[in-house]
Amino acid sequence: MKVYGIKTCGSVRKALKFFKEKGIEYEFHDFKKEPVRCDKIEEWLKEVDINTLFNKKGTKYRQLKLKGLNLDENGIKEWLCRENLLIKRPVIELDNEEIIVGFDENRYKEIFQ
């Protein structure tokens, strides 16, 4: 299992704490240290909706003033590739190639029994 995010993100911290408490091993990929490339984002978008992956509630979205641009899917994809901090976190890749985006404790309890 691989977890993508940044260490300072509250949702990422909750997810990592959940995994630690459950004794679940994971590999952590820090967006700030090593940005994900567009081909990885394309992979994720085969499994999850672009609006799930694109974080419209984050600081970076507000800083870049993207709301007024009325981005279509191609525009959103370009921004996700250009600025990884627009990706909703955490992104979790499971071994069975399932992608989970965001932290939802109840959903995690179902998946990681």
N, C-alpha and C positions, 0 to 999 in steps of 0.2 A: 504494500500500500504506500502511495506517495501523497504527501500533503503539500499543497502549494499555498503560499501566502506571505505575510510579513509578520515578524514577531511582535510588533507593536499593535497589531489589529486585535480588538477585543474578541471578535468572533473566532479568530485563529487561536487566541489564548484559551478560550473556552473549549474548543475542539481538542487541542493538545492536552489540556488538563483531563478531559473526558477519556482520551486514549490512555493517558498515563494511569489514571485511576482503575481502568479496566485491564491494564497490562497488555494493551494492544501495541504492537511494534509498527513503526512507520518510518519513512524517510521524509525529511523536511526539505523543501525547495523554497528558498527565500527570493522573492521577486526583486528585492532591492540589490541583492548580491549577484544574482544571475537572472536577468529577465527571460521570460519564455518567448520563444520565437513564434512567428505567425503560423507556422505549420502545426505547432502544438495547439494553438487556439482553434485552428481549423478542425483538428482532431476532436477537441472537446465539443465543438459546435455540431458535430455529427450525432452527439449523444444528448446535448442539452440545448434548449432554446436560447437564442442570442440575448433575449431580454432577461433571462435568468442569469446569464454570465456577466452582463453589463450592469455595473453598480451605479445606479442613478442617485443613491443616497449618500455617497461618500464625499469626503472633503475634496478629492481630486476633481470630481465631476463639477463641483461648485466652483473651484478655483479656475478651471478651464472654461467656465461659462458655456457649457455644452447644451444647456437646456434650450436656449434660443436658436440653436442651429437646426432643430427638427431633423435629426439624422435618420437616414434610412438604414437598412441592414448593412449595406456596403460601407456606409459612413461609420457606423458603429464598429464594424469589424476593423476598419482602418485605425480607429482610435484605440481599440483593444490591443492591436499589434504595436502601436506606437507608444502607448502608456499603460503598462501592466497594472498600475494602481487603480485602473478603472475596472479591473476584474473583481467581481464579488468574491469574497474570501470566506473560508478557505475553499479551494478546489481539491477534491480528493479523488484520486485515481485508484480504484480497486483492481485487484488482480484479474477479476473477470471482465475488466475493461469498462465497468460501470463508472460513471462520473457523478459525484455528489457535489453540489455547490451550496455554500453557506453552512451555518450552524443551526441545527434544529435538534435539541436534545432528545425529544420523543422519537424522531426519525432515526437518530443515531442509535437509540436503545433497541429499535426494531432491527436495524441492519447489523449492529455489532453486539449481538447477544453473548 
